[in-house]
Amino acid sequence: MTSAEELPILGLAGKVAIVTGGGAGIGRATAELYARAGMKVAVAEIDPARAASVRAALGDAHLIVEADVRKAADVARVVEAVAVRFGRLDVLVNNVGDYLGFKTPFEQSSEAEWDALYGINLLHMFHMSKAAIPLMRAGGAGGSIVNVSTIEAFRGIPMTVVYSAFKAAVTGFTQSLAVELGQYGIRVNAIAPETTNSAQIVATPRVPPENLDHLKRWFPIGRFGEGADSAGAALFLASDTLSGWVSGTTIHVDGGVLAAGAWMRMPGDNGWTHLPVIEADGYTPRPHARRG
């Protein structure tokens, strides 16, 4: 395993990071990678079982706080715990987000669903960032805020319109906050993953073995994402050495999908097409299909 001693170029040893939703998926991968880079990590996790799991994985040198970051009081408790334990904050990763299983035409969506999606996809970023900025500024050494968004902020997606709208808002929040905080040396960026295997999304295992060949047509790099892919981008954005002049931008962690647009490899690698070539992808559920 790579250790902090082997990665001195990162300049992260001893720095302190908060990772929200760090008990599983991208958040867990980010927390573990930060710890390997020599950082002190504080994880905010709502699920007790996941909190216990990441606590066991990271060890006593790090801080795990059970908290619901949609609530201002819980957020204040997380930041205060970091201030007491570590006395500083250098990196904030706003990782929490979900479409909450709401997949309906927009006209059938409800205001209650909009409020729930707002809370988990945007409001928590407002709460966490507002509470964390004073502690980050107090250190006088700048800092980095990393907002985990989604590739759906940069393309249309049917059936989850409101989710996508809030993710697009993350882009504006990231850009504007970067301009506002630049005078303090605080950088603000975002990561936009494509479909990534995590506790929230089971991607690769859902594809039947006979359909795995489709993956190299869907993604130029030929696979779904893993938590480690986005964690690597978060490590880059945490390091002043590597990304000290990067602010207000979004890294698309998508295997080249957004660049490809609709272009896909033909079956048998026989050229390219931007038109549908299969009746079903072997991954997306088809309620009308019945097994005999």
C-alpha angles and dihedrals in degrees: 000000000000111000134203089253089060093051106050091142090073092067090208103118110126095009119130126232136182115210116188118211088016097152097087146004120006092352093053092047090050094048092050093046092049089052090051089053089058099259127140106239130205113193122200108201129169098199114078095208093051090045090054091047096052090043089057092046097049100037134214095308088076135059127239119189123185103222145143103230091198086075120075093213092055091047091052089051092052094050092045090051090053092048092051096044102039106011094221145049126214106164134030120190112194096199105152116111141128143165087224093221092288102144109156138119109281093244089060095048120106135224089242088059091048091053092049092049091047092053097052101034105038116359093063089056090054092049096045097043095046092050095043100046096074092052091045092049092047090065090062093214101099118242145205132257115196119192116197108216129156139252085248087076087071103043137036119269122185123221094024099060098142093047089053091047092056091047089052087052088057087065092056092044091051095049096045095044089049090057092046096048099038091093088066094049091252114140122205122197140152139224120215112196126194119220104324130187107246143131087280099046126037103196117152097038090056092063111090113234091248090058099047090100087070091070094075088055096047095048125035088219089047107236146066117265127266128211089252091063094062092037089059090054090048090052090052091050092047093057118084087195093059102030106016093133096041114102138142095022138110126228112214106217094188112120090252095300098131091049090050094053106185095338115122136170115260119241110280089021087276099153132297137291139183093201129087112271103175132054092222134008097222089237111063111078114247109202092192092058117093129189115232 
